[in-house]
């Protein structure tokens, strides 16, 4: 069995979870903190996911996660 190292950030150490915190901020563009995500149907959540996966990222050379994963080019203009 192969072993894989795990990293567990310290509680309340936001600087150790930058990607997670950034993604949470992007999600809040579609759903404010005061709104319960249980109120959204599966179609709305799928729409949020699709928008986030097609959003260009600086760390990916301004490609979207979709473009990197599927090795394709989206025309976003």
N, C-alpha and C positions, 0 to 999 in steps of 0.2 A: 504494500500500500504506500503510495506517495504521500509525503507530508507537505503541507503548504503552510507557510507562516501566516499568522493572523495578527492584525493590529487593532487594538481597542483603544480609542482615544479617551482621555480623561473626561469625566462628566463636566459640563459647563466650559470646556475648552474649545470654543468655537473655531479658533485659529487652526485646530488640528483636524477640522472637518470642513474645509473650504468648499469642496465640490458639493457636499450635502447641503450646506447652508446656501450656496448659490442656487442650487436646484429648488430648494424651498422658497427662495425669493422669487424665482421665475413662476413657480406654481401659484404664488400669491397674486400674480398679475391677473390670473383667471379666477381665483377664489380667495377673497380676503380672509384673514385669520378668524374673523368673527362669524364666518359662514361655515356650517357643518358640511363636510364633504359627503356625508350620507345623503344629503338632499339632491345630489347630482345623479342622473341616470348613467348607465354604462356608455351611452352614445356621447354624452358630454365629456366624460372622462377620456374616452378614446380620442375625442377631438383635441383635448388639452395635450395628450401624449403626442399626437401627430404634429401639432404645432411646435412643441418643444423639440421633437426629433428632427424637424426641418429647419430649425433656427441655426444660423451660422455661429460657430464658436471660434474665438481667437486661438484657443489652445489646439484647435484642429486645423489651423491654417485657413480660417474663415470658411471651412466646409461644415456642413451640418453632420450630426451623428448618423443620419440616414445615408448621406453620401459616402461617409467613411465605411460604414458597415456593409453597404451593398456595392461599393466601388463604382458609383454612378455619379452623374452630374445633374443637379437640379437647376432649373432655370427659374430663379427667384425674382426676376425683374418683371 
